[in-house]
Amino acid sequence: MSRQFDRRAFLRRGATGAVALAVGPGLLAACSTDDPAPGSRATSHSSPRTGGTLRAAFVGGGASETLDFFNGPSALDLVRARAWHGTLGNLDPTGPDGVRYGVLKGIGMAKDLSAYTLHVRPGVRFTDGSKLTSADILYSLSALAGKSMLPVYRLAAANFDLSHARAEGDLKVVLPTLRPIADGRMILCQGNFLIVKDGTKRFAKGMPSCGPFRLREFTPGQGSVFTRYDEYYGHVPYLDSLELRSIADSTARAGALTSGEIDFAHDLSPVTARTLADNAKIELAPTRSPYLVGLSFQMNMSVKPFDDPRVREAFKLAANREAMVKTVFYGNAEVGNDLPAIGFPDYAGSLPQRAYDQAKARKLLKAAGADGMKVVLTTGPETPGMVETATLFVEDLKKVGVQASIRELPAGQLFADFATYSRLPLAASYQMPIPALSAYQMGTAGGSPSAFGWKRPEVDALVAKARAQSDEAKAGKLSTRAQRVRWEEGNQVLPVFKPNLNAQAKGVSGIRDDLFEQFLGFSQASLA
């Protein structure tokens, strides 16, 4: 494949200069669109060039990278899968249902919210010539996504009764809900629910796929090569081929971009991005709200003393959020308020901003008998700024009397063994930009492993009630009530929301038109 790059240690500055669904007859007709989602022609440029090879670099997972995206935890695993496999759809605020459909032409919803019907787009074909049918969608959701250990895929099983889901003919899938929900389309069309052929057991080069590109080469920890799939159900990609390279080091990604070795560098560190600001051949393309990544620290309520709400509040009060935004991100980030989904309509923006109060933090720790407690914060460079923010948080904890230290794992390893990760007493994490109620359902409700010991059935019930409301005002009030409990008693310190600081060569366009800014697609990308 293409020339490989030397791997260098992740460069970072010190703490003082530092920069993570049986339904009856009450089903409504599906809303649909005649234009295939992923292949819709871009509107951001008038005459894109056809042809060429776009080379893009991402942080990968090293030797642990896998083609089985249902179990691959790295960003590159999902980006690679989005190039290779068709998606149910993507979130799109301008769409009639708030989504843009992919291999589906629409999703119907029962009047009583008891089920959703997925209408398959006719004529979608896999690379082996077979037609994509309802059986493929049912298999991908029930047998694969439903059994994945990754929270992003567990979302389907948490909301739909997959054991009673069924195909009705070749072009219809009925997904009963576990409880009434009004936001089922938002759950299914988040860009990450990708479709493989019914019965797929082994993920390997040459397996049938229905995405915009065909996989030609794959070497874990190095990269992959794709060629355009000319029978793609949407408009075929402009590009002849696509190379995705695994380069863990932000500086190395930037260097490859400036030297012309690649055309797109994903998620650069803030300090690296600053060095490119004045380069006439480079264009910075940071993600925009609500597509911001929440950097957080999870306190495990199954481990003492984090079972004490006073300790959890103290840790939240100890975080100097403004300093993190200023020092790590040079001001190009937003202060977090210990809740995910900032910028989405259901985010509880009316709650007061958490204060930075060292004195109160010390007082709470002393009252809880936890002054002088020892704790290790485990983190890793899963996204730029994650380690640096963790480093500053450890220093903040020391200032309130906590004997805190940091443990940094290599890139791609923090979430590699998720069972072990979920047992850590204090762990760094990052939140994908999805709506607040979906975020809670995905990672927190029902004592999920990623909830780090949070088990509050009454809050789960509030979230479920809010999601069953078609009246937006009523849903908003219920949502805010649930988020207030999380804000007051929760076990998450979420001090910063940061953009992904992407950069590309001048003339590259159309990447954003795939709508999933955190885990990019390239079906509409073109070169100058």
Summary of the structure (lengths in Angstrom):
residues: 528
radius of gyration: 22.6
end to end distance: 23.0
largest distance: 67.7
contacts: 1932
relative contact order: 0.18
helix: 30%
strand: 21%
